């Protein structure tokens, strides 16, 4: 059970009436950014975490540095 061209056309007309032609590009842009962030989050979530680099602690050699 899919949407026919007539159904899609009616939905587009209703959306135009509700939001107006000026706000549609802004809505589309924000939806695109949201989808991009969602996909980025999914990709980051499926990657295996890399081993954290060991914290290197500098040991003093006992010698004092001259200023």
N, C-alpha and C positions, 0 to 999 in steps of 0.2 A: 504494500500500500504506500505509494509514493505521492509526492506532490506534483500536480500537473502545472503547465505553464500558467493557466488561468488562476490557480491558487496562489502561485508565487507572485503574480501580478497584483492580485488583490492585497496580499500582505505588504508589498512594497508601497502601494497607494496609501494604505492605512498608516504605515510608518511615516511616510511623507506628511500626511495630515497631522499626525501627533507631534512630530519633532520639528518639522519645517526643513526646508532645503538648506538653510544656513548651518544648522547644527549637525546634519548628517556626516559631512567630512570629519568633523571633530569626533563624533561618536565612532566612526570607522577607524580613525587614527588611534583612539584610546583602546579600542578592541584589539587592534593589531599589536599594540605594545603589550597588552595584557597576555595575549597568546604567546608572544615572544618570551616574556618573562616566565610564563608557565612552562614552556618547552625547555627553557634554560634550567629551571628548577628541577624538572624531571631528569634532565641529562646529568646534572650535578648529583642528584640523589642516586642514580644508578652506577656512577663511577665508583670504583673501589678507592677507599681513602689511602693516600700514600702514607708511608711511614713518616712519622714526624721526625724532622731532623733533630738529632741529639743536641741538647743545649751544651754548647762549649763554654766551659768555665775557664777563664784565664787564671792561671796560677802565677803568682808573683815569684820571681826568681830570688827574692831576698835582697836584690840590689835596688838602691834608691836612685831615681832618675834626677838629674840636675835640671833645674829650670833655667 
